[in-house]
Each structure stands twice: as structure tokens, then as C-alpha cells.
Amino acid sequence: MIQAIGRRSISAIESVGRVGQFVMDMTRALTDVGTWARLVVGQMRRIGVDSLPVALFIAAFTGVVLALQASYTFTGAVPLYFVGTLVGKTMMLELGPVLTGLALAGRVGASMAAELGTMKVTEQVDALETLAYDPQSYLVVPRVIAATLMFPVIVAFSIAVGIITGWLTSLALLDLSTPDFIKGLKLFYVSKDVWFGLLKSASFGFTIALVGCIVGLGTRGGAEGVGRSTTRAVVYSAILILVLDAFWAVVLL
Amino acid sequence: MIEFQDLYKGFDGKAVLQGLSLRIRDGETVVIIGYSGTGKSVALKHIVGLLQPDAGDVIVDGQAVGTLDKGDLTLLREGIGYVFQFAALFDSMTVAENLALGLRRRRLADEEIEDRVREALALVDLSGTGDRLPAELSGGMRKRVGIARAIALRPRYILYDEPTTGLDPVTSAVIDRLMVRTREHLGVTGVVVTHDMRSAYTVGDRIAMLYEGRVRQVGSVAEIQETEDPVVRQFIEGRAE
């Protein structure tokens, strides 16, 4: 048993070391601007534009549910215009960034791990190296930069859509007027609500892309290995998003 | 010149290369033969620094590959073409883009890249396939594109990893002829890893048999064909016992 604990401890320390080395290599690859710069835009389109429908779909229904649940909770006790407050605050501070992050951990993280994992097991990554490219500059840096830049954009749209659907629900189903909804929305609003949510989402984007790349490029074996990496990328990303969410709440709120 | 100097490499506690020493002279093609799992491909990957040796080293043009930093390794790789066992073409790129990728790294003008891509595809008899995706090609065509990608770089060395494995005899013969033609046209030094003896006899100037992680015998094609070493004999004749 002691041996097993020892083996697991060594393996955990090795994993931390590998991640540290990976991040150091990635930081070093940032100087190879000529390679990664022209690839960033393509990745921004894949990560950003292509993910937008999923993110907006989730945000739209989250706004509806938030408005209805707020109204249900407030009935008789709190003025109804607080529905606007709750929808706005919750979308900006929490549900916009976190729900989008979790959804995109599945879409973006899994896709990166599967793509890079397949490239790894079919020797395409080795081929890239023999053509004198650094896989960090060619594969990792563009993805990480694109995800870090595009996640706040996606989340900004999600927040807007969530608030709009919350407002429309209030008008249609809750007997709440537009001025009252806006009054509630403005109540307690501070600009920090917005930048806090966007900063958080940038950190989620960075994390999801980094995990997808680390797990993908660490793939071993054939199709089974790629499947394992894909699952791992989603699970690790989802866990790290929740940990980061708590971290930012402690540090910035 | 490429020289393996007492090279050792293992994976997860299992020794693969156990003191491999072999010299490949400029302009010749050396074929490395041996049973599956004896470390032929592992040896090849050490030449371009895809693997780090546990002990010993590979010397290429006087440089110990295992000790090179990233910049020097990149320069070394620019002079070496590598043909992978399953071609390792980039799925998302067309054939022409696959060939152009390595050339762009060398910062060549667009016109020169186009010329070299056209020339390399013509050399492997695949003119007109530049716009196709790897998924639209047969196994033999993919291997030829892999060879074209290597020769488009006009390297000093070309390394072939199992170039005829999984191909029918006619396509294998086409690939063999292509390897010979590449050496004749470009004068490159070649290292070919294979267990296809017909291919080894066709393309090799010398043949080295790898056995239990080291070279069992090395010699000209005629010397290997006439060997009295029972292990080498059994392998080249493909006998079960």
C-alpha cells in the first residue's frame, strides 16, 4: 500500500512537472510570431464564430428561466422589478461566463483534444517537427491565444442575449413593464459586474484551450487513446472552470 | 555523414536499442532490416531528434543530435526529409499545401514554392493531384505524396520509415523505383527502414540487420544475400525456424 501511495505521488509530481514544462515551452514559443500570428485568425473563427450558436442557445433559455424563477421567488415579498436586477447580475457575474464555459469545454476542449490527439497518434505532430516547425508555435499558441481572446466576446453576447430573453419573458409572462425591468437592471449595477465576468471568461478560455492542447498532445495509443483524451479534456476543463470560478470570486469580489 | 554511436534507448523499462553503432556514408542508401519491435523506427527518429537517447548519440554532419538546442535542431531538420510509415499527411490540407508547408518555413518566394511543389509531384508521377485532400488518395498515392513532401525540400538526407509496408507488390515496386530515382536525381543520402527484403535488395547500397537492439551484420546486398549468419539467413529467407 505504501508503495502504491508512493507511485501515485511520484506520478502526480511528474504530471505537475510536465504541465509546468509545457507552459514554459508555450511561453518560449510566443517569440515565434511569424509562425503563430497567421494562424490565430483561423482559430478565432473556429473557436469564436462557430461556438456562438451553442452559447447563445444556452443563454437564451437561461434568461427565460431566471426571470420566471425570480418572479416565483419574489412573489408577495419583493417588488417585481427586482427580476431585472437578478437576471442582470446573475447573467453578468455567474451564469453567462460559467454556463458558456462549461458548454464550450465540451465543444472547444473536446474538439482540440481529439484533433491534436489524432495528429499525435498518426505521426502528424512528428511530421510537423521534421518540417522544422515547433508544434507549440504552430498548434498550441494560436489555439490558446484565440480561445483567450474569443471567450469574452462569446460571453458578452451570451450575457446580452440572456438579459434580452429575461426582459421579453418579463414582458410576456410576468406583467412587468420595460421601464420597471430596466429600473431593476440598473439597480446595484456597477461596471465591475461586466469586467469581472469577462475577465473570468478569458481565464476559462485560456484554461480550456491549454487543457485541450496538453491532453491532446499527450495522447498515446490509437483511436482508444484519442477517445480517452477527449473525455479527459472535458472533465479536467469542467473541474478547472469551477475551481477558477471560486478563485475569482474569492480574489475579486 | 550519419553515425549511430553506441546508442541506447528504452521505453517504460524495456530496452529497445542496446548499443547500436552504424555509419552511413554520404551518397549511399543504407537499408536497416530487422524483426518488428527491434527498434528500427526508433533508430530513425533519433536522427532528427524526435527521440532523445538514453546513452550514446547520433552524429549528423559532425553534430551530436542529442545535444543540440532547439535552434540548431531546427537547422539540422531543414536538411533532412522524413517519409513516415503511414505518410503522416496533414488531413486538413490539400496535397499541394502539404508539400508547401515545409517550404514556407524556409521562407521561399511563392513562385519558387509553386515550382518546387509541381516538380516534386511530377517526380512521383502525381501531377495534377495538388488540389486533392489526403482522404481522397489511395494508400500508395499517400506514400508517394509523403515522398514528394520530403524531396520538395531538396534535403541532403532522406529517411524512409517502412515505405512499402501495407502496399500491394506492384505499388511497392513503384515506391522502390521512386526511391532509386530520387537518389539518382538528387544524389541524397538515404536511410530506409523496412522488413520487405525485395525492397531492401532493390534500393540498398548496403544492408544492416538490427537484432536485439544492435547491428547483427552490415554489408553490401551481395554480402547479405550470401551470409552464413543463421539469424540473418532466417530473416532474409523468411523462414519460421
Interface residues (C-beta under 8 A of the other chain):
Chain A: T118 M119 T122 E123 Q124 D126 A127 L128 E129 T130 L131 A132 Y133 D134
Chain B: K45 V48 L50 K70 T74 L75 R77 E78 I80 G81 Y82 F84 Q85 F86 A88 L89 F90 D91 L101 G102 R105 R106 R149 L153
